[in-house]
Amino acid sequence: MGGYQIFETDISVATIDAYLATDYQVNAEEQFILNVGRPCSELARWFQINNENQAAFITAWNPLGAQTSESINRIKEKKLIAEIEALDLSYFTGESQDPSGIWPSEPSLLVFGISLESAKALVKRYNQNGFVYIGNDSIPQLILLR
């Protein structure tokens, strides 16, 4: 399976495998799914129509993969949205979904026009293990941060 690189990390293999298997649902006018390592024709069309060439699928929920209360997660999510809007970046809401149902779904955002380095810095502020980044090839890549 493509879409990631092997390197030293503190994140368990089971967690990485879960991230790789996740369906990253995007709530656009017509919903579509991002999967790590698989080209996404819907996103490629959106990039072309809207003159975009990069995006990041991120969440503020459950920092470092630890279950957190819904109320705390919602507060963090609102802060993340406010930060994205302050940067004048457009986004779609979404949801990270484990097809096996073992991991709970997490509200997420597909943020457009954010560079890889800016996305890393943003996601680190929310203590996340990583995120999914999509460049102009429209192939989602798993980016691990620890």
C-alpha positions, 0 to 999 in steps of 0.5 A, a space after each residue: 500500500 502506498 501513501 506513507 513512508 516507514 520511519 521511526 515513530 512512537 505511534 503503534 503499528 496498530 494505530 498506523 494501520 487504523 489510520 491507513 484503513 480509515 475512510 476520510 469522509 468529506 462533506 462537500 456538496 456531493 460527499 466523497 471519501 479520501 483513502 490514503 495512497 489512493 487518487 481521489 478524482 472528486 478532489 482532483 476536480 475540486 482542485 481544478 475548478 477552484 484553482 487549488 493544489 493542496 489540502 489537509 484533512 485534520 481534526 482536533 478530537 482525541 489528542 494523541 489518540 486518547 479518548 477525550 470527552 465530547 465536550 472537550 473535543 467540541 471546544 477544541 474543534 471550535 478553536 481549530 475552526 476559528 483558527 482556520 477561519 482567521 487564516 482565511 482558509 476555506 474548508 469542508 467539514 468531514 469525518 474520519 471513519 473506521 470501516 471496522 467500527 473499532 475506532 469511533 468516528 471523529 469530526 474533521 476538516 478538509 482545509 484547502 490552500 494550506 502548505 504542508 509545513 503550515 498544516 504540520 504546525 497547526 496539527 501539532 498545536 492540537 496534539 495530534 499524532 498526524 493528519 492526511 495531506 493531499 498535494 496537486 497529485 490528489 493522492 492522500 498521504 499520511 503524515 505522522 508527527 511523532 
